[in-house]
Amino acid sequence: MSADLGHRPTGTVRPVDGRRGTVVVTTVASDSHTWNLVFLQLLVEELGYEVINLGPCVPDRVLVDVCREAGPDLVAISSVNGHGHQDGRRVIGALRACAELAATPVVIGGKLGVAGQQSDAAIDELLTAGFDAVFDDASTATREFSRFVGALPAGRPSPQHTEVVA
């Protein structure tokens, strides 16, 4: 498989009147699945948000750079390959290390471990690492995620870029 997958947004929806804000959806760097991202994008759009879908196998640095530029109201990371727990700890560290993204809500969900549902301790580890919510591969995860997104404040201001003119 080619390592260069482009990493351009694959499904950006232009905002329309009444949009609540912007959500970046992505996988962890090791996850090449896309169907979960399509489902997630449709769900988030139904909840009233513009979506930037980065597609599969997104390197941490690309995710951080896109989020710094877009100033999303939420970052939703989906995993299907079972490495979400391991890769998630690394990527949340990169996001939280960026001052502009330190307060941005970030969630992770899906199949987070190769053995199936995660233990409470494993979920707590992800929360302690900096995720705002963890939606393990459970039958209620979609409903819980929808509730979480619905409770977000509408439309945070975009990050301000200051230009210094000499």
Kinemage of the C-alpha trace (Angstrom):
@kinemage 1
@onewidth
@group {chain A} dominant
@subgroup {mainchain}
@vectorlist {calphas} color= white
{ca met a 1} P 0.000 0.000 0.000
{ca ser a 2} L 1.296 3.421 -0.868
{ca ala a 3} L 2.277 5.613 2.054
{ca asp a 4} L 1.237 8.777 0.199
{ca leu a 5} L -2.552 8.851 0.343
{ca gly a 6} L -2.832 12.549 -0.380
{ca his a 7} L -4.251 13.613 2.976
{ca arg a 8} L -6.402 16.290 1.475
{ca pro a 9} L -9.893 16.664 2.856
{ca thr a 10} L -12.000 14.100 1.031
{ca gly a 11} L -15.393 15.409 1.998
{ca thr a 12} L -15.659 19.036 2.907
{ca val a 13} L -19.183 20.386 2.986
{ca arg a 14} L -19.558 24.123 2.525
{ca pro a 15} L -21.353 25.807 5.410
{ca val a 16} L -24.945 26.814 4.962
{ca asp a 17} L -27.082 29.079 7.104
{ca gly a 18} L -27.699 27.479 10.458
{ca arg a 19} L -24.509 25.370 10.580
{ca arg a 20} L -23.310 24.952 14.144
{ca gly a 21} L -19.583 24.886 13.362
{ca thr a 22} L -16.896 22.611 11.965
{ca val a 23} L -15.881 19.064 12.871
{ca val a 24} L -12.752 17.300 11.629
{ca val a 25} L -13.208 13.546 11.218
{ca thr a 26} L -10.196 11.300 10.775
{ca thr a 27} L -8.660 7.950 11.542
{ca val a 28} L -5.451 7.252 13.390
{ca ala a 29} L -2.323 7.002 11.234
{ca ser a 30} L -2.383 3.196 11.112
{ca asp a 31} L -6.044 2.845 10.106
{ca ser a 32} L -6.851 2.558 6.392
{ca his a 33} L -10.610 2.146 6.746
{ca thr a 34} L -12.969 4.686 5.175
{ca trp a 35} L -16.536 3.425 5.604
{ca asn a 36} L -16.495 4.481 9.261
{ca leu a 37} L -15.489 8.002 8.219
{ca val a 38} L -18.302 8.236 5.682
{ca phe a 39} L -20.814 7.151 8.338
{ca leu a 40} L -19.319 9.568 10.858
{ca gln a 41} L -19.380 12.421 8.353
{ca leu a 42} L -23.046 11.825 7.521
{ca leu a 43} L -23.962 11.619 11.202
{ca val a 44} L -22.124 14.849 12.070
{ca glu a 45} L -23.649 16.669 9.082
{ca glu a 46} L -27.079 15.512 10.229
{ca leu a 47} L -26.280 17.078 13.604
{ca gly a 48} L -25.743 20.415 11.845
{ca tyr a 49} L -21.994 20.712 11.392
{ca glu a 50} L -19.694 21.332 8.461
{ca val a 51} L -17.338 18.351 8.152
{ca ile a 52} L -13.735 18.161 7.073
{ca asn a 53} L -13.095 14.481 6.379
{ca leu a 54} L -9.356 13.824 6.247
{ca gly a 55} L -9.712 10.218 5.133
{ca pro a 56} L -7.655 7.222 6.248
{ca cys a 57} L -4.069 6.878 7.498
{ca val a 58} L -3.684 10.506 8.566
{ca pro a 59} L -0.269 11.243 10.078
{ca asp a 60} L -0.399 13.050 13.418
{ca arg a 61} L 1.402 16.111 12.025
{ca val a 62} L -1.117 16.458 9.173
{ca leu a 63} L -4.013 16.287 11.636
{ca val a 64} L -2.437 18.926 13.867
{ca asp a 65} L -1.707 21.225 10.907
{ca val a 66} L -5.241 20.934 9.480
{ca cys a 67} L -6.779 21.550 12.896
{ca arg a 68} L -4.565 24.585 13.520
{ca glu a 69} L -5.711 26.041 10.193
{ca ala a 70} L -9.406 25.123 10.432
{ca gly a 71} L -9.985 25.815 14.140
{ca pro a 72} L -12.632 23.071 14.431
{ca asp a 73} L -15.272 22.908 17.127
{ca leu a 74} L -14.567 19.185 17.504
{ca val a 75} L -12.072 16.574 16.323
{ca ala a 76} L -13.566 13.074 16.019
{ca ile a 77} L -11.102 10.214 15.594
{ca ser a 78} L -12.453 6.857 14.463
{ca ser a 79} L -10.676 3.513 14.562
{ca val a 80} L -11.672 0.207 13.023
{ca asn a 81} L -8.361 -1.676 12.987
{ca gly a 82} L -8.141 -2.074 16.760
{ca his a 83} L -5.140 0.201 17.283
{ca gly a 84} L -7.134 3.259 18.339
{ca his a 85} L -6.111 2.971 21.975
{ca gln a 86} L -2.406 2.796 21.213
{ca asp a 87} L -2.367 5.356 18.379
{ca gly a 88} L -4.889 7.557 20.153
{ca arg a 89} L -2.593 8.177 23.112
{ca arg a 90} L 0.093 9.413 20.743
{ca val a 91} L -2.151 11.642 18.605
{ca ile a 92} L -3.905 13.279 21.566
{ca gly a 93} L -0.482 14.198 22.911
{ca ala a 94} L 0.349 15.928 19.625
{ca leu a 95} L -2.973 17.792 19.578
{ca arg a 96} L -2.791 18.880 23.215
{ca ala a 97} L 0.834 20.028 22.801
{ca cys a 98} L -0.368 22.640 20.298
{ca ala a 99} L -1.469 25.774 22.177
{ca glu a 100} L -4.192 26.597 19.617
{ca leu a 101} L -5.782 23.164 20.095
{ca ala a 102} L -5.334 22.658 23.826
{ca ala a 103} L -9.007 23.414 24.547
{ca thr a 104} L -10.526 21.932 21.360
{ca pro a 105} L -12.833 19.019 22.180
{ca val a 106} L -11.337 15.768 20.864
{ca val a 107} L -13.077 12.403 20.969
{ca ile a 108} L -12.101 8.917 19.878
{ca gly a 109} L -14.286 5.944 19.136
{ca gly a 110} L -14.755 2.666 17.369
{ca lys a 111} L -12.763 -0.514 17.771
{ca leu a 112} L -10.060 0.766 20.072
{ca gly a 113} L -8.403 -2.557 20.876
{ca val a 114} L -7.795 -5.820 19.064
{ca ala a 115} L -9.537 -7.799 21.802
{ca gly a 116} L -12.874 -5.982 21.494
{ca gln a 117} L -14.399 -3.564 23.985
{ca gln a 118} L -11.960 -1.731 26.206
{ca ser a 119} L -11.888 -2.042 29.964
{ca asp a 120} L -12.885 0.905 32.111
{ca ala a 121} L -9.191 1.322 32.972
{ca ala a 122} L -8.221 1.558 29.284
{ca ile a 123} L -10.954 4.127 28.636
{ca asp a 124} L -9.861 6.109 31.703
{ca glu a 125} L -6.301 6.060 30.330
{ca leu a 126} L -7.496 7.730 27.106
{ca leu a 127} L -9.470 10.318 29.068
{ca thr a 128} L -6.473 11.026 31.291
{ca ala a 129} L -4.294 11.384 28.179
{ca gly a 130} L -6.522 14.269 27.052
{ca phe a 131} L -9.571 12.990 25.180
{ca asp a 132} L -12.834 14.672 26.131
{ca ala a 133} L -14.842 11.510 25.497
{ca val a 134} L -14.274 7.899 24.439
{ca phe a 135} L -16.906 5.972 22.503
{ca asp a 136} L -15.884 2.330 22.554
{ca asp a 137} L -17.326 -0.114 20.050
{ca ala a 138} L -20.636 -0.600 21.877
{ca ser a 139} L -24.225 -0.688 20.727
{ca thr a 140} L -24.951 2.652 22.424
{ca ala a 141} L -21.881 4.525 21.107
{ca thr a 142} L -23.698 6.309 18.248
{ca arg a 143} L -26.436 7.581 20.539
{ca glu a 144} L -23.879 8.703 23.161
{ca phe a 145} L -21.746 10.410 20.496
{ca ser a 146} L -24.798 12.232 19.107
{ca arg a 147} L -25.656 13.457 22.610
{ca phe a 148} L -22.084 14.660 23.130
{ca val a 149} L -22.027 16.554 19.816
{ca gly a 150} L -25.481 17.998 20.459
{ca ala a 151} L -24.258 19.455 23.758
{ca leu a 152} L -21.338 21.333 22.163
{ca pro a 153} L -21.659 25.114 22.112
{ca ala a 154} L -22.521 26.369 18.625
{ca gly a 155} L -19.757 27.890 16.505
{ca arg a 156} L -16.580 28.781 18.330
{ca pro a 157} L -14.682 31.684 16.802
{ca ser a 158} L -11.957 30.687 14.339
{ca pro a 159} L -8.380 30.970 15.551
{ca gln a 160} L -7.014 34.457 15.117
{ca his a 161} L -3.876 34.825 13.044
{ca thr a 162} L -2.036 38.031 13.835
{ca glu a 163} L -0.028 39.718 11.120
{ca val a 164} L 2.717 42.055 12.253
{ca val a 165} L 3.509 44.815 9.790
{ca ala a 166} L 6.827 46.638 10.254
